[in-house]
Amino acid sequence: MEIEIRPLRPDDDRSSFLSGDVELDRFFRKYAGQNQFRLHVGVTYVASSAGRVVGYVTIAPGSMVINRLPRRERQQLPAYPLPVLRLARLAVATTHQGHGIGSRLVRFALEMAREMARRFGCVGVVVDALSEAMGFYARLGFFELVVEAGALLSRPTPRPMFLPIGSIPGAGQEPAR
C-alpha cells in the first residue's frame, strides 16, 4: 500500500474519516481545518492512499517547564520554558489500522522535531497520551512526564509523555522499541 504524508488541504474530504474514536474524528472533521488555515495554531498532516485520507497527525510548537522532566533529563537544561514540538492528535482510519500508518505518522512528526531543533531549537516531543495509547508511545521511546500532585482529576485524563530530541533516531533508523 502506497502512503503519501502531506499537509492537510482545504479540499480534502474529512467528512467520512472514521478512526473508532469519536473525539479524534470530531476534531478532524470540525477543527483541523480551522486550526490550520484560519487560526494557525497547528498543522495537520494526512496519510493519503489512493487519494483518500487514511490517517492524520496534528503538530504544534509548544513549551514546557523543566520541573516536568525527570531529574536525569534536567541536566544542562536552562530553568526557563523549553521549546518542544507537541504531537496534538494522531488517528488512523479503522480500515487501515494495524498497517503501521500510526507509526509512520509519528516518525514523520519526529523528523519535524529534528528539523525544528536544527532550525530554531527544540528539546523534544510532548504528547498527551490516552491510557490505551501509552504502550504505543512507550514502544517508540516516550516516557511519562512528572505530574504535579493534585493535578489528576477524578475522570481519566491524558498522561503527558516526552521523547528527548537526542533519543530521536536519525534518518533511516527505527525508534527504540
N, CA, C and O of each residue as an XYZ file, in Angstrom:
708
protein
N       0.843     -1.173      0.000
C       0.000      0.000      0.000
C       0.894      1.244      0.000
O       1.751      1.406      0.868
N       0.682      2.101     -0.969
C       1.477      3.318     -1.068
C       0.815      4.427     -0.254
O      -0.372      4.711     -0.411
N       1.610      5.045      0.619
C       1.118      6.111      1.503
C       1.923      7.376      1.246
O       3.152      7.347      1.187
N       1.212      8.480      1.093
C       1.844      9.793      0.983
C       1.477     10.581      2.234
O       0.307     10.644      2.612
N       2.483     11.186      2.878
C       2.217     12.054      4.026
C       2.445     13.487      3.565
O       3.513     13.834      3.060
N       1.414     14.314      3.751
C       1.446     15.686      3.266
C       0.555     16.555      4.142
O      -0.269     16.035      4.895
N       0.711     17.889      4.052
C      -0.169     18.765      4.832
C      -1.628     18.626      4.391
O      -1.914     18.379      3.219
N      -2.524     18.785      5.328
C      -3.951     18.821      5.036
C      -4.224     19.933      4.028
O      -3.639     21.013      4.112
N      -5.101     19.667      3.092
C      -5.518     20.673      2.107
C      -6.961     21.062      2.388
O      -7.735     20.251      2.897
N      -7.330     22.294      2.063
C      -8.718     22.720      2.309
C      -9.750     21.837      1.620
O     -10.862     21.680      2.125
N      -9.398     21.256      0.470
C     -10.373     20.450     -0.269
C     -10.326     18.957      0.079
O     -11.035     18.167     -0.543
N      -9.510     18.556      1.058
C      -9.509     17.150      1.480
C     -10.862     16.789      2.091
O     -11.421     17.552      2.879
N     -11.381     15.614      1.715
C     -12.648     15.142      2.289
C     -12.379     14.603      3.689
O     -11.733     13.569      3.861
N     -12.887     15.323      4.684
C     -12.730     14.892      6.078
C     -14.016     14.275      6.622
O     -14.017     13.696      7.709
N     -15.101     14.396      5.877
C     -16.420     14.014      6.387
C     -16.584     12.523      6.640
O     -17.364     12.136      7.511
N     -15.882     11.688      5.915
C     -16.089     10.241      6.059
C     -15.003      9.553      6.890
O     -15.001      8.327      7.001
N     -14.084     10.320      7.470
C     -12.991      9.709      8.237
C     -13.529      9.109      9.527
O     -14.221      9.784     10.290
N     -13.209      7.837      9.773
C     -13.619      7.126     10.986
C     -12.424      6.389     11.569
O     -11.853      5.507     10.927
N     -12.046      6.757     12.797
C     -10.918      6.100     13.453
C     -11.369      5.155     14.563
O     -10.580      4.355     15.067
N     -12.636      5.251     14.937
C     -13.120      4.493     16.087
C     -13.086      5.305     17.369
O     -13.547      4.833     18.408
N     -12.546      6.526     17.315
C     -12.533      7.430     18.467
C     -13.336      8.669     18.089
O     -12.917      9.456     17.240
N     -14.475      8.835     18.716
C     -15.403      9.914     18.373
C     -14.745     11.288     18.475
O     -14.959     12.139     17.612
N     -13.948     11.514     19.519
C     -13.318     12.819     19.710
C     -12.271     13.117     18.633
O     -12.197     14.240     18.134
N     -11.469     12.120     18.277
C     -10.469     12.328     17.222
C     -11.134     12.563     15.873
O     -10.673     13.387     15.083
N     -12.221     11.837     15.610
C     -12.955     12.035     14.354
C     -13.592     13.423     14.320
O     -13.544     14.099     13.292
N     -14.183     13.849     15.424
C     -14.817     15.169     15.507
C     -13.774     16.270     15.311
O     -14.017     17.234     14.585
N     -12.615     16.130     15.957
C     -11.552     17.117     15.770
C     -11.183     17.222     14.292
O     -11.107     18.325     13.750
N     -10.955     16.093     13.644
C     -10.508     16.103     12.249
C     -11.565     16.740     11.343
O     -11.235     17.541     10.469
N     -12.814     16.389     11.549
C     -13.895     16.911     10.702
C     -14.151     18.394     10.925
O     -14.317     19.147      9.965
N     -14.185     18.821     12.189
C     -14.632     20.173     12.513
C     -13.522     21.180     12.776
O     -13.687     22.359     12.462
N     -12.400     20.755     13.340
C     -11.424     21.719     13.841
C     -10.062     21.703     13.164
O      -9.366     22.718     13.195
N      -9.658     20.612     12.563
C      -8.320     20.546     11.958
C      -8.137     21.634     10.909
O      -7.099     22.294     10.876
N      -9.123     21.823     10.062
C      -9.029     22.835      9.015
C      -8.968     24.245      9.567
O      -8.105     25.031      9.176
N      -9.888     24.574     10.481
C      -9.878     25.944     11.007
C      -8.633     26.211     11.846
O      -8.110     27.325     11.822
N      -8.146     25.217     12.587
C      -6.917     25.403     13.361
C      -5.719     25.673     12.458
O      -4.830     26.445     12.816
N      -5.695     25.044     11.298
C      -4.567     25.187     10.388
C      -4.701     26.411      9.482
O      -3.753     27.184      9.351
N      -5.850     26.594      8.864
C      -5.984     27.603      7.821
C      -6.433     28.973      8.324
O      -6.124     29.991      7.704
N      -7.160     29.007      9.440
C      -7.672     30.285      9.926
C      -6.981     30.750     11.202
O      -6.599     31.915     11.311
N      -6.816     29.836     12.179
C      -6.246     30.210     13.470
C      -4.730     30.039     13.534
O      -4.071     30.688     14.346
N      -4.174     29.185     12.699
C      -2.726     28.945     12.633
C      -2.149     28.474     13.975
O      -1.080     28.923     14.388
N      -2.867     27.568     14.649
C      -2.397     27.058     15.944
C      -1.796     25.658     15.849
O      -1.280     25.141     16.839
N      -1.856     25.058     14.705
C      -1.272     23.744     14.496
C      -1.409     23.374     13.037
O      -2.183     23.982     12.297
N      -0.651     22.369     12.627
C      -0.722     21.882     11.256
C      -1.039     20.396     11.306
O      -0.434     19.637     12.064
N      -1.997     19.999     10.486
C      -2.372     18.595     10.380
C      -1.756     18.028      9.107
O      -1.898     18.592      8.022
N      -1.077     16.911      9.266
C      -0.516     16.181      8.139
C      -1.340     14.914      7.974
O      -1.648     14.231      8.951
N      -1.693     14.607      6.737
C      -2.513     13.436      6.475
C      -1.699     12.352      5.793
O      -0.780     12.625      5.021
N      -2.061     11.122      6.097
C      -1.562      9.967      5.358
C      -2.637      9.678      4.321
O      -3.795      9.435      4.662
N      -2.249      9.706      3.064
C      -3.196      9.555      1.970
C      -2.840      8.309      1.167
O      -1.673      8.056      0.868
N      -3.862      7.541      0.828
C      -3.677      6.362     -0.002
C      -4.763      6.391     -1.074
O      -5.955      6.441     -0.768
N      -4.342      6.359     -2.312
C      -5.266      6.409     -3.447
C      -6.201      7.613     -3.340
O      -7.386      7.510     -3.653
N      -5.669      8.753     -2.897
C      -6.448      9.978     -2.809
C      -7.379     10.070     -1.621
O      -8.144     11.028     -1.506
N      -7.328      9.090     -0.735
C      -8.214      9.048      0.436
C      -7.390      9.216      1.717
O      -6.330      8.605      1.860
N      -7.876     10.041      2.644
C      -7.193     10.230      3.923
C      -7.408      8.983      4.778
O      -8.542      8.598      5.064
N      -6.285      8.351      5.186
C      -6.369      7.132      5.982
C      -5.761      7.308      7.372
O      -5.750      6.373      8.173
N      -5.257      8.511      7.655
C      -4.712      8.816      8.971
C      -4.274     10.266      9.015
O      -4.134     10.925      7.984
N      -4.061     10.744     10.223
C      -3.563     12.112     10.354
C      -2.810     12.288     11.657
O      -3.005     11.545     12.619
N      -1.936     13.298     11.662
C      -1.237     13.725     12.864
C      -1.274     15.249     12.861
O      -1.021     15.880     11.835
N      -1.588     15.831     14.003
C      -1.580     17.278     14.146
C      -0.445     17.643     15.088
O      -0.312     17.082     16.176
N       0.372     18.598     14.649
C       1.505     19.026     15.461
C       1.468     20.539     15.644
O       0.889     21.268     14.839
N       2.095     20.985     16.714
C       2.175     22.412     17.011
C       3.403     22.654     17.870
O       3.814     21.780     18.634
N       3.993     23.843     17.747
C       5.086     24.163     18.664
C       4.532     24.395     20.054
O       3.364     24.750     20.213
N       5.351     24.198     21.044
C       4.928     24.424     22.418
C       6.130     24.649     23.314
O       7.265     24.763     22.853
N       5.851     24.709     24.600
C       6.937     24.829     25.572
C       6.549     24.048     26.815
O       5.380     23.729     27.030
N       7.538     23.752     27.616
C       7.309     23.061     28.881
C       8.325     23.566     29.891
O       9.379     24.086     29.526
N       7.997     23.407     31.153
C       8.914     23.820     32.211
C       9.793     22.632     32.598
O       9.368     21.479     32.519
N      10.991     22.922     33.006
C      11.993     21.896     33.267
C      11.586     20.940     34.394
O      11.961     19.768     34.373
N      10.821     21.432     35.379
C      10.475     20.551     36.504
C       9.478     19.458     36.113
O       9.159     18.611     36.947
N       8.978     19.448     34.880
C       8.133     18.352     34.401
C       8.979     17.150     33.976
O       8.472     16.034     33.860
N      10.282     17.391     33.745
C      11.172     16.318     33.328
C      11.697     15.552     34.530
O      11.864     16.129     35.605
N      11.961     14.255     34.366
C      12.642     13.518     35.431
C      14.018     14.141     35.675
O      14.604     14.723     34.763
N      14.526     14.023     36.880
C      15.792     14.649     37.273
C      16.928     14.331     36.302
O      17.726     15.213     35.984
N      17.016     13.090     35.828
C      18.118     12.700     34.931
C      18.082     13.463     33.612
O      19.117     13.613     32.964
N      16.910     13.949     33.201
C      16.767     14.673     31.937
C      17.006     16.175     32.087
O      17.124     16.882     31.086
N      17.078     16.670     33.319
C      17.196     18.112     33.551
C      18.614     18.635     33.413
O      18.813     19.843     33.281
N      19.587     17.766     33.439
C      20.989     18.198     33.429
C      21.277     19.058     32.203
O      20.888     18.727     31.083
N      21.950     20.141     32.437
C      22.423     21.068     31.413
C      21.312     21.820     30.685
O      21.592     22.503     29.700
N      20.072     21.718     31.132
C      18.995     22.484     30.509
C      18.699     23.716     31.353
O      18.740     23.644     32.581
N      18.404     24.835     30.723
C      18.108     26.061     31.477
C      16.755     25.960     32.183
O      15.910     25.147     31.809
N      16.562     26.779     33.190
C      15.345     26.735     34.009
C      14.269     27.691     33.497
O      13.506     28.234     34.297
N      14.191     27.908     32.199
C      13.110     28.708     31.636
C      12.320     27.829     30.666
O      12.770     26.729     30.347
N      11.164     28.274     30.190
C      10.357     27.416     29.312
C      11.168     26.865     28.139
O      11.864     27.601     27.440
N      11.059     25.570     27.948
C      11.837     24.856     26.938
C      10.983     24.624     25.688
O       9.826     24.220     25.803
N      11.535     24.875     24.497
C      10.764     24.657     23.270
C      10.604     23.164     22.973
O      11.559     22.390     23.055
N       9.376     22.784     22.629
C       9.066     21.398     22.275
C       8.155     21.390     21.053
O       7.553     22.402     20.696
N       8.072     20.243     20.435
C       7.055     20.015     19.417
C       5.965     19.205     20.089
O       6.240     18.165     20.687
N       4.752     19.664     19.997
C       3.617     18.964     20.609
C       2.929     18.123     19.549
O       2.498     18.633     18.515
N       2.835     16.849     19.815
C       2.071     15.944     18.972
C       0.653     15.994     19.536
O       0.346     15.327     20.525
N      -0.204     16.786     18.903
C      -1.508     17.113     19.475
C      -2.576     16.043     19.218
O      -3.369     15.742     20.110
N      -2.607     15.481     18.045
C      -3.608     14.471     17.697
C      -2.976     13.461     16.754
O      -2.098     13.799     15.960
N      -3.433     12.211     16.851
C      -2.989     11.138     15.964
C      -4.136     10.153     15.825
O      -4.687      9.684     16.822
N      -4.494      9.842     14.588
C      -5.563      8.869     14.360
C      -5.356      8.178     13.019
O      -4.800      8.751     12.082
N      -5.817      6.938     12.954
C      -5.763      6.144     11.732
C      -7.160      5.600     11.478
O      -7.840      5.161     12.406
N      -7.586      5.628     10.229
C      -8.897      5.109      9.854
C      -8.998      3.637     10.236
O      -8.028      2.890     10.109
N     -10.169      3.225     10.701
C     -10.368      1.836     11.117
C     -10.022      0.864      9.999
O      -9.544     -0.239     10.262
N     -10.257      1.259      8.764
C      -9.974      0.388      7.620
C      -8.479      0.181      7.391
O      -8.084     -0.721      6.652
N      -7.644      1.013      8.021
C      -6.204      0.933      7.789
C      -5.395      0.733      9.073
O      -4.167      0.827      9.053
N      -6.070      0.462     10.177
C      -5.358      0.239     11.431
C      -4.610     -1.086     11.378
O      -5.061     -2.046     10.752
N      -3.459     -1.123     12.047
C      -2.657     -2.341     12.076
C      -1.691     -2.465     10.915
O      -1.048     -3.504     10.762
N      -1.571     -1.429     10.092
C      -0.668     -1.458      8.945
C       0.538     -0.536      9.118
O       1.256     -0.273      8.154
N       0.768     -0.042     10.337
C       1.937      0.788     10.598
C       1.781      2.251     10.223
O       2.761      2.995     10.251
N       0.590      2.680      9.877
C       0.382      4.070      9.467
C       0.572      5.016     10.646
O       1.164      6.084     10.488
N       0.086      4.647     11.814
C       0.278      5.476     13.008
C       1.750      5.663     13.314
O       2.182      6.775     13.619
N       2.526      4.597     13.238
C       3.971      4.685     13.475
C       4.644      5.556     12.429
O       5.554      6.318     12.753
N       4.210      5.454     11.181
C       4.790      6.294     10.123
C       4.484      7.768     10.373
O       5.341      8.628     10.170
N       3.265      8.057     10.811
C       2.908      9.445     11.106
C       3.716      9.985     12.284
O       4.142     11.140     12.262
N       3.929      9.167     13.306
C       4.745      9.606     14.445
C       6.182      9.833     13.988
O       6.783     10.843     14.352
N       6.744      8.925     13.205
C       8.112      9.109     12.701
C       8.222     10.391     11.879
O       9.231     11.093     11.955
N       7.190     10.698     11.098
C       7.159     11.948     10.340
C       7.219     13.138     11.300
O       7.983     14.077     11.077
N       6.421     13.100     12.359
C       6.425     14.185     13.355
C       7.782     14.283     14.047
O       8.248     15.386     14.334
N       8.418     13.150     14.318
C       9.741     13.164     14.950
C      10.784     13.810     14.033
O      11.675     14.518     14.502
N      10.669     13.563     12.737
C      11.574     14.234     11.794
C      11.336     15.740     11.798
O      12.278     16.521     11.662
N      10.078     16.147     11.955
C       9.760     17.571     12.055
C      10.416     18.155     13.313
O      10.911     19.282     13.284
N      10.422     17.402     14.407
C      11.057     17.870     15.645
C      12.558     18.017     15.449
O      13.148     18.986     15.927
N      13.187     17.074     14.755
C      14.625     17.186     14.483
C      14.919     18.430     13.655
O      15.901     19.129     13.902
N      14.074     18.703     12.681
C      14.250     19.901     11.861
C      14.029     21.161     12.696
O      14.766     22.137     12.558
N      13.022     21.139     13.555
C      12.761     22.272     14.450
C      13.976     22.518     15.346
O      14.376     23.666     15.538
N      14.562     21.458     15.892
C      15.742     21.592     16.753
C      16.903     22.211     15.986
O      17.617     23.067     16.509
N      17.085     21.782     14.764
C      18.180     22.287     13.940
C      17.973     23.749     13.572
O      18.925     24.531     13.560
N      16.738     24.118     13.275
C      16.477     25.475     12.770
C      16.290     26.519     13.857
O      16.790     27.637     13.734
N      15.562     26.165     14.939
C      15.323     27.193     15.954
C      15.220     26.686     17.370
O      14.873     27.461     18.261
N      15.498     25.449     17.617
C      15.524     24.924     18.973
C      14.313     24.082     19.319
O      13.173     24.455     19.046
N      14.583     22.947     19.921
C      13.532     22.019     20.348
C      14.214     20.963     21.212
O      15.165     20.320     20.768
N      13.738     20.781     22.439
C      14.366     19.790     23.314
C      13.733     18.412     23.198
O      14.291     17.432     23.692
N      12.561     18.323     22.543
C      11.919     17.030     22.389
C      10.475     17.152     21.960
O      10.008     18.223     21.573
N       9.776     16.030     22.037
C       8.382     15.939     21.605
C       7.521     15.570     22.808
O       7.854     14.664     23.572
N       6.408     16.286     22.964
C       5.450     16.020     24.037
C       4.147     15.530     23.416
O       3.682     16.080     22.417
N       3.568     14.506     24.006
C       2.252     14.015     23.605
C       1.438     13.795     24.866
O       1.960     13.299     25.865
N       0.172     14.156     24.829
C      -0.749     13.842     25.919
C      -1.452     12.547     25.532
O      -2.432     12.562     24.787
N      -0.951     11.441     26.038
C      -1.402     10.121     25.607
C      -2.579      9.625     26.448
O      -2.556      9.692     27.677
N      -3.587      9.133     25.769
C      -4.667      8.441     26.468
C      -4.102      7.136     27.013
O      -3.123      6.609     26.484
N      -4.714      6.621     28.063
C      -4.165      5.426     28.708
C      -4.000      4.267     27.730
O      -3.023      3.523     27.815
N      -4.941      4.104     26.804
C      -4.846      2.993     25.858
C      -3.736      3.181     24.814
O      -3.372      2.226     24.128
N      -3.200      4.393     24.687
C      -2.132      4.661     23.715
C      -0.749      4.735     24.355
O       0.251      4.835     23.645
N      -0.678      4.688     25.678
C       0.611      4.858     26.351
C       1.626      3.782     25.953
O       2.808      4.088     25.795
N       1.199      2.562     25.793
C       2.097      1.483     25.378
C       2.677      1.734     23.992
O       3.858      1.482     23.753
N       1.854      2.226     23.088
C       2.299      2.563     21.731
C       3.420      3.587     21.794
O       4.467      3.403     21.173
N       3.204      4.676     22.547
C       4.230      5.719     22.647
C       5.466      5.239     23.410
O       6.590      5.611     23.072
N       5.260      4.422     24.427
C       6.405      3.885     25.185
C       7.295      3.038     24.275
O       8.520      3.097     24.382
N       6.692      2.254     23.386
C       7.486      1.445     22.447
C       8.305      2.317     21.500
O       9.327      1.876     20.974
N       7.860      3.554     21.281
C       8.594      4.483     20.421
C       9.649      5.269     21.199
O      10.365      6.084     20.618
N       9.752      5.027     22.520
C      10.776      5.675     23.331
C      10.278      6.789     24.238
O      11.068      7.346     25.001
N       8.997      7.134     24.181
C       8.450      8.180     25.044
C       8.389      7.681     26.488
O       8.214      6.486     26.729
N       8.534      8.597     27.445
C       8.350      8.270     28.862
C       7.449      9.326     29.490
O       7.313     10.433     28.970
N       6.837      8.967     30.614
C       5.909      9.878     31.294
C       6.627     11.067     31.896
O       7.731     10.949     32.426
N       5.982     12.206     31.806
C       6.484     13.411     32.454
C       5.977     13.475     33.887
O       5.008     12.803     34.241
N       6.621     14.269     34.693
C       6.225     14.457     36.080
C       4.925     15.254     36.109
O       4.811     16.290     35.455
N       3.952     14.769     36.865
C       2.678     15.463     37.018
C       2.603     15.964     38.445
O       2.856     15.218     39.391
N       2.256     17.231     38.597
C       2.171     17.822     39.933
C       1.128     17.099     40.781
O       0.092     16.664     40.278
N       1.418     16.977     42.066
C       0.475     16.349     42.995
C      -0.837     17.117     42.961
O      -0.843     18.348     42.951
N      -1.938     16.393     42.942
C      -3.250     17.016     42.933
C      -3.720     17.434     41.555
O      -4.832     17.943     41.414
N      -2.894     17.231     40.531
C      -3.269     17.655     39.183
C      -4.209     16.664     38.505
O      -4.877     17.010     37.531
N      -4.263     15.446     39.009
C      -5.127     14.455     38.383
C      -6.573     14.666     38.802
O      -6.864     14.921     39.971
N      -7.461     14.557     37.848
C      -8.884     14.708     38.114
C      -9.493     13.337     38.370
O      -8.825     12.315     38.214
N     -10.748     13.319     38.759
C     -11.394     12.044     39.046
C     -11.693     11.264     37.767
O     -11.866     10.046     37.818
N     -11.757     11.936     36.635
C     -12.009     11.228     35.381
C     -10.667     10.911     34.707
O      -9.667     11.571     34.989
N     -10.636      9.912     33.823
C      -9.381      9.603     33.130
C      -8.930     10.800     32.288
O      -9.735     11.415     31.589
N      -7.669     11.114     32.360
C      -7.122     12.219     31.581
C      -5.921     11.723     30.803
O      -5.310     10.720     31.171
N      -5.583     12.411     29.742
C      -4.348     12.036     29.045
C      -3.150     12.219     29.966
O      -3.140     13.087     30.839
N      -2.150     11.389     29.752
C      -0.914     11.464     30.532
C       0.171     12.052     29.629
O       0.395     11.549     28.528
N       0.847     13.114     30.084
C       1.900     13.699     29.255
C       3.112     12.772     29.173
O       3.595     12.258     30.182
N       3.587     12.573     27.944
C       4.768     11.747     27.698
C       5.742     12.566     26.864
O       5.342     13.487     26.153
N       7.036     12.221     26.959
C       8.086     13.025     26.353
C       9.122     12.129     25.688
O       9.445     11.052     26.188
N       9.633     12.590     24.560
C      10.751     11.939     23.892
C      11.816     13.002     23.666
O      11.594     13.929     22.886
N      12.988     12.894     24.337
C      14.050     13.891     24.151
C      14.558     13.907     22.718
O      14.591     12.875     22.048
N      14.948     15.072     22.259
C      15.428     15.215     20.879
C      16.614     14.289     20.614
O      16.743     13.767     19.506
N      17.475     14.074     21.596
C      18.625     13.190     21.423
C      18.262     11.726     21.289
O      19.095     10.921     20.874
N      17.032     11.362     21.633
C      16.582      9.973     21.509
C      15.873      9.699     20.195
O      15.513      8.557     19.906
N      15.673     10.732     19.404
C      15.024     10.546     18.106
C      16.063     10.012     17.140
O      17.094     10.649     16.921
N      15.805      8.853     16.562
C      16.797      8.257     15.668
C      16.990      9.100     14.417
O      16.110      9.861     14.014
N      18.170      8.944     13.810
C      18.473      9.647     12.564
C      17.671      9.074     11.414
O      17.001      8.050     11.552
N      17.746      9.731     10.308
C      17.007      9.290      9.123
C      17.347      7.834      8.791
O      18.510      7.432      8.789
N      16.318      7.077      8.517
C      16.512      5.680      8.141
C      16.606      4.726      9.313
O      16.632      3.512      9.113
N      16.657      5.244     10.536
C      16.713      4.360     11.704
C      15.320      4.252     12.311
O      14.494      5.155     12.174
N      15.084      3.171     12.958
C      13.818      2.950     13.651
C      13.903      3.462     15.070
O      14.971      3.383     15.678
N      12.801      3.993     15.633
C      12.803      4.390     17.040
C      13.084      3.188     17.937
O      12.840      2.046     17.547
N      13.598      3.449     19.140
C      13.843      2.393     20.121
C      12.535      1.690     20.443
O      11.486      2.327     20.539
N      12.600      0.415     20.603
C      11.369     -0.354     20.918
C      11.505     -0.945     22.294
O      10.596     -1.628     22.765
